[in-house]
């Protein structure tokens, strides 16, 4: 392994000279937040306020791959340190703007050399982040000395064409601009320009360890060694490093990087934590649950040889699409797993419910179900030249498709009965779910094992007594929760499906109507027996009408079978009261127990 270690190196030396640093697209996005920025600012402020100038802040290690020399420019790829070098660039840009605003051209020229340089082709920016194009624009706005009134106005509208994810680096820029501006105005003992230069010196004099490798793979070796003893880096970062380190053939490493970038792009569009959650749930469904000692990387390494990294990446790439459907159900509507649209509609509604509930314990198992179905689908499509064998493969795919739909419905039923009605904690059956996920994925058990392992058990009396007090309210604190509202919407959807026979009502589109007006003084108004699903257009017509007989004509406009049934049973009662609410709650409980959940 050939590498150089720079002892006593500083940010000033790192960014000085004719150099160029690139953060490759496959590296993680810019994810630092206010906490990281505040910690760094406080560290620099500590150095800034010291009387003596012999204390410097240590800014960790930078691992760089030497790419060569292009037109007199020494070019490097940043293997480790991408968050820090991007943050430093944003900070220096903020200081440069403050110098421009104060007309300090000479001092600006002294500082801008760490952001840009000039070669035979002209001026260029020293730091490029392929994930964050906005960083280059921010630097570009501050490296030319112009009059203060020519500066681009501050505010995110100036960069409106960039995504929210990209704008995180702009938030960093604004964070340090505000902090440094307040700092230089708070102390009148020195001029603002002198204080700006004092702070920038604290920044540029931060000490680092600079490691330069000739080959990218050597950088991964060092990265792994440095992070071997517990690191704040997420496990997916370490897994990525492991895959790239041992990926074969080496000539295809760019393909591997692009696939990882695609996985990141697909999942982080939902949230910054989605990729980390996917890696955790992927590990559970494939190998078993990781913990603080047996980390994700250790679990995966133990189950594979270094020759399997290509297969690991391919499997991650394939299943990231399934996970995207799980965490973003709207994308599931365009899936190519299910041949029958009714299965897609049913599973879409279930995924919406799980997503709204932030219920993640079933994700490893759903990942296994989708993965196995995909294998059946691929087999049926590639088929065989023999027509009989092709027909058999198609039947097996259709059979498994039906089984997955039934299994998903069982998971929904179990979630409602165990978590909502019995009020169990998810951890009660978490280990069983994880074991099922692993065994179904490996083929060690059939899908029907779900019903035996995740058996639903509840007595009639317990079910009815708990079901009848389920409800939702906008006014009563006990019932005014998003999860409670989601549960009621789901139950009303299931009842409408039972009455109608077609799954046309989804919980993300439904309005909940209180037949007896919602009241913080009458708990009966919260109960499920007092609730109806209604279209929003009808709900708006009813708003402000407290009398039951005034609401009934509008109820008759509804096409929902639940509402029609209610009118048939109660439309002529004249006055809606607590006893009728109790009666209807019990009727609904009976229908759910015997006909929808089929508990007997």
N, C-alpha and C positions, 0 to 999 in steps of 0.2 A: 504494500500500500504506500503510495507516494503522496505526501502532503506537507504543507508548510504551516507552522503555527506562529502567528505574530504576537510576541510578548509585549505588554505595555501599549498595545494599540488603542487609539481613540477614534471616536466618530470623525474627528477632524482629519485624521490620517486615512480613514476608510473612504471618506467622500472627497478627499483632496486629489489633485492631479487629473490626468486625462483618463477617466475611468467611466464605465457604464455598468449598472446593475439591473438585472431583469428578474422579476418574480414570475416564474412560469405560470401558465394558465391552470396547470394541474394542481398547483399548490392551493391550500385552503384559502377561502375568501377572507377579506379584511373583517375580522370579527371582534376587534377590541371595542370596548364600550366605555361609558363614563367612569366606571370603577377603575379600569386600567389607566385611563388618562389622568384621573385624579391622583392615583398612586404615583405615577411618574412625575406629575407636576409637583407633588409634595416632596418627593426625593430631590428634585432639582432645586426647589425652594429652600430646602435645608442647606444645600451646598451654597446657594446664592447668599443666604443670610450669615454665613460664617465670616468671621473677621479675617482669618487666614485663608489663602487660596490654594492650600496644598492638599485639600480633600476633594476627591472626585467620585462621582457616582459610577458604580459598576453596572454595565448594561448587557451583561451576559455574553453569549457566544454567537458568532456568525459563522455558518458553514457555507463556503462559496465554492462553486465549480469554475475553474478557469476555462473559458471558452476560446481564448486566443486573443489576437490583436487585429483589429479592423481599422485600417487607415490611421494608425497611431493611437487608437483607443483600446485600452485593456478592458476586455469584456468578461463579465462574471454572471453566473446564474446563482440566485439565492436559494440554497437548499434548506437552510434553517435560519430564521431571522426576518422573515417576510413581514410579520406584524410590526416589528420594531423599526425596520428601515422605512416602511410606509409612514409610520407615526412620526418619525424624525423628519421626514420630508414635509409632512403637513405642518409641523411645528416651525420649521425653518421658513416655510412659505408665509406663515402667520407673522413671524418677526419681520420678514421682508416687506410685507404690506404695511406694517406699523411704521417702518423706516420711510417708505414712500410717502405715507400720510404726513410725515414730519419733515419732508424735503431733505432727508439725510442721504444724499446721493453717494458720497464717498463711503459711508458706512454700509450702504446697500451693496455697493460694488465688492466690498470685502466679504460680505456674507453670501452673495449669490453664487460665488464660485463653487460652493458646496452643493448647489442644485443644478448647475449647468456649466458647460465648458464649450470651447470652440475647437474644432478640428479643421482639416483641410476642406470639409464640405460645409462648414458653417457652425452655428450654435446648435447644441443638442442638450436634452435633459438627461441628467445622469441616472435617474431612478425611473424604471418603467415597471409597472405592475399590470400584467396582461389581464388580470381579473378586474382591475379597477382603472378604467380609462380616465375616470374623473380625476384621479390623482395627477395625471399629466396635465390636465387642463388647469387645475388649481396652481400647480407649479408654474405653468406657462403664464398665468395671469400676474405673477409676482416677480418674475426674473428681469423684466424690462423696467428701467426707471422712467416713470412718466409723471405727469402732474397728478396730484391727488384727485382732482375732479374727473380725471380720465379713467380712474379705476372702475372695474366692474362693481356694481352695487352689491353689498353683502345681502345674503338671503338665498334660500334654496330655489327660489323662482329663477335665479340666474342660471341654474343647472337643471331646469325642469325636465329635460329630455332623458335624464338618467333614472335608473330604477332606484327603488327605496334601498336596496342592498348596496348599490354603488354609493348612494348618498351618505352612507355611514362614514366614509372618509371625509366628506364635507363637514359632517357633525364634529369629527375630530379636529379639523381645521378651525372651525368656529369656536370649539371648546377652548383651544389654546389661544386663539386670538383674544377672546374675552378675558381669560385668566391673566395673560401677559399684559394686556392693556390696563387692567385694574391694578396689577402689580406696579407698573411703572408710574402710575398716578398716585399711589398711596404714600410714597416716600418722596418728600420734597428736598431731601439733602443732596440729591444728584439730579442732573438733567435727565429728561425722559430718554433721550438718545443714548446717553451713557449707560443708563440702566438696561436698555434694550441690548446693548452690546455685552454688558456684564452677564445677562441671562443667557444670551446666545453662546457665550464662552463656556458657561456651565454645561450647556447642551453639547457643544462640540467637543468638550474635554471629557465627556463620559468615557470611561474605560471599557474596552471589550476584549474578548479573545477572538482573534480572527483565524479561522482554519481554511486553508485553500487546498482543494484536491484537484487532481488532474482528470479524474474520471468520476462521473456522477455516482456510480455504484459505491465508490469509496466514501462519498459523502453520506450515503445511507448507512454504511457501517458505523461511522462516527456518530451520526444522529442517534442510532440505536443504542450505542454504548452510553452516550451522554444522558439518555432518557431511561436507562435500564433500572434506576433505583427510585421509581416513583416520580411522576412528572405531572405538572398541571395540564400538559397536552392531553387532548381527548384520545380515547382508544382508537378512534377511526383514523387519526393522524398517524399513530404508530403502526396500525395495520397497513395503511397506504405505503408507508416507508418500507415495511417488510415485503410487500408485494413487489414494489419497484426494485428493491435490492436484489431479489432472487428471480426476477422475471426472465423467462427464456422463451424464444431466442432474444438475445440482447438487441438485435436489430429491429425488433418489434416494440421496443420500449415506448416509442411515441404513440403507437396504437393503444398501449396500456394506459398511458397518461390521458389520452382523449376519452377512453371509456370511463376512467375514474372521474374526469371532469364532467362527463355526461351524467353520471350518478349524482354528483354534487349538485349540478344544475337542476336536475329533475326533482330532487328532494328538498333542497334548501329554498326553493320557490315557495314552499308551504311555511317553513319556519327554519331558523338557524339551528334548532335542536333536532330537526327531523333526520339528518344524516346520522347523528350519534345514536338516536333511538333505533333507527333501522339496523345499524351494526349490532346493537345489543340484542334486538329481537331476532335478527338473522342468526346470531350465535346460538341463542336459545333453541330455535327451531331446528338447527342443523347439528349442534354439538352438545348443547346443555347450557345451563345458566352460569355466567361468569360471576366472580365476586372480587373483593379487594385484593385477595392473594392470587387466585387463579383468574387473572384478568382476561378480557376478550382476546387479546393478542396471544396470551399463553395458551388459552383453550384451543384456539385455531391452530397455533403452531404444533401443539401436542397431537392434534388429529391429522396433521398433514406433514409431508416432507417439503423441503425447499423446492423440490421439482414440481410441486403442485400449485404454485402461485398463479399461473395462468388460468388453471381451472377454477381457483378461488375467485379470481376477478371476473371470469365469465359467469359464474354462478351469482355473484353479487350484482353484476350488470343485469342479468335476466330478472332477478327477484326484486330489484329496486323498482321496477315498473309495477309489480304487484303491490309493493308497499305504498307506492304513490296512490294507488287506487284506495287502499285502506285508510290512509290519512287524509285524502282529498277525494271523497266519494263522487263528486261531480265528474271527475276524470274517468271513473269506473263506467260511466254510461257509454263510453266509446271503447270498452274492452273488446278483445277478440277471443276471450276464453269461453264464453257461454254462447251456445248456438241458439237457445230459446230466449226470446225477449222477456218472457214472464219471469224467468230466473234472474235476469239482469235487473228487472224492476224490483223484485223482492229483495235481492241482496243489496241493491243500491239503498233502499229504505233502511235496511238493517245497519249498513255502514254509516249512514247519516246519523242514526240514533247513537251508535257507539262514538262517533266523532263529536257530536254535540255534548255527550256525557263525559267526554275526555276519558273514555274507558279503553285502556290499552292492554289489559291483561290477556285478551283473546288474540292479540295481533300475531304472536308466533304461530298459533294454531291456524289462523286464517291464512297466513303465509304458506304453511305446509299444504293446506287444502288447495289453494290456487296453484301452487307449484306442481302438485301431483296431477291436477286436472290439465295443466298445460302439457305435461308429458303425454297424457292420453290424447290430447288434441293434436300434438305434433305427430304422434304415431298414426293417428287416423288420417292425417293429411299427407304424410309421406307414403303411408299405406304399404301396399305390396302389389306386385303384378298379378298375383292370384286374386280374382274377384271375390272368392269366398273369404279369403283372409282379410281383404280390404273391408268387406261388409262386417266382419267380426270386429275389427278394430274400431269401426264407426259405431257399432252397437256398444262396445265397451266405453267409448268416450261419452255417448249419450247417457248410459247408465250412471257413470261417475258424475256427470253433470247434474243429474237428478239427485244423487246422493249428497253432493256438495251443497246444493240448495236446501235440502232437508237438514243437513248438519248446521248450516248457518241459522236456520229458523230455530233449531234446538238451542243454539248459543244465545239467541235473542230471548227465548222463553226462560232459559236458565238465568240470564242476567236480570230479567224483571222479577222472577219469583224469588231467587236467592238474595239479590241485592236490594231490590225495591220493596218487595212484600215481606220477606223474612228479615231484611236489613242485615244480612251477613256482610262481612268484610271480604273483598276480593282475594286476600291472601289465603283464605280458607281453602280455596281450590286452585290456587296459582300453581303449585307443584304438579298437580294432576294435569293441568293444561299444558305445562311445559313438557311433561313426559309424553303426552299424546302428540304434541307437535313434532317432537323428535322421532317418535316411532312411526308416525304416518309418513313423514318425510323420507325416512330410511326404508320404508316398506316393511318394518317389523310388525306392524299391525294394520288391520283394515279400518276403513273410515267408520264402520259400524261400531267400533270400540268406543266411540265418543259417547254413545247413549248409556253404555254400561259404566264407564268411568265417571262421566259427569251426569250422574243420575239425579233427577229432580224429585225431591221428596218433601211433601207438606200435607198436613191433614186438612180436611174440609173446613173444620171450625177455625183453625188458624188462618187459612187462606181468606175466608169470608170476613172475619173480624179485622184483619189487616187491610184487605182490599177496600172495604167500605169507608175507611178514613183516609184513603189516598185523595189528594186534591191539589188545587192550585188557587192562589189568590194574588191580586196586586196590592192588597191592603193589609192582610194578616201576615205578620212577620214569619210565623212558623211555616207557611205555605208559599211565601214569596221568594222563591229561589229558581235560578235558571234550570238546575237539574230537575227540580220538581216539575217545572213546566214542560221540560222535555219528556219526562216519564208520562205525564198525562197526555201529551200529544201522541206519543207512541201508542198508548192504550186505546185512545180514540181512533187512531188509524187502524189498529188491529181489529177493533170492533166493526168499523166500517167495511173493512175487507171481508170479514166474516158475513156481514149482512148483504154486501153487494156482490161479492164473488170476484171482483176485479180490483187491482191495487192502484186506484187512481188518486188516493189521498196520501200526501207525503207530509211528514211532520215539520219540514222546513217551510211549508206553504200554508199551514193551517192557523186559523184563529180560534181561540177558546171562548165560548160564550157562557156566561153565568146566567142561568134561567132566573133564579132569585138573585137580585143584584149583589155583586161582590160587597162584602161588608166586614169591617174589622171587629164588629160587635156581635156577629152571628157566625160561629164556626161552621154551621151547616151549609152556609153559602159556598164554602171552599170545597166541599166533598164532591167526589166524582159523580154522584147521582144528580148533582146540580149543574153538570157541565155538558155542553154539546159542541161538536165541531161545526164551524160555519165558514162560508166564504167571506173574505174581508169586505166585499161590497155590501153584503147583507148585514154584517156586523156594524158597519158605519151607519146604516139606516136605523138600527135599534138603539144606538148610543143615546143615553139620556131618557130612555123610556123605562121607568121602574115597574109599571104594572104588567103583570103576566098576560092579561087579555089583550094588552096593546102590542105585545111582542109576537103573539101567535100568528097574526097575518103575515108577518115577515118570515117567520119560520117556514110557512107554507111555500115560500119562494125557493127554499133549498132543495137541491137535487140529492142530498146525502140521504142514504137509507136510514142512517141512525136518527136523523131528524124526523123523517117520515114515520118511523116506528114510534118515536116519542109522541108525536102528534096523535097517532092512532090510539095510544094508551092513555095519554094525559091531556090531549088538546082541549077537551071539553070540561075539565075539572073546575074551571072558573077561577080558582085561587090556588097558587102553588105554595106549598108549605113544608115545614121540616119533616113531617111524617112521610110525605110523598118523596122527599129527597132520600130518606132512609130506605123506603121501599124500592126505589129505582136503583140505589146503590147495591142492594142485595140482589136484585134481578141481574144487574150487570155482573156481579161477582159469580153468580150461578152460571151464567153463560160462559164466562171466561174459564171457570174451573172445569166444566163438563165438555164444552164444545170447542173452545179456542185452544186452551192448553191441554185439553183431553187428559186430565189428571186421574180420571177413573174410567 
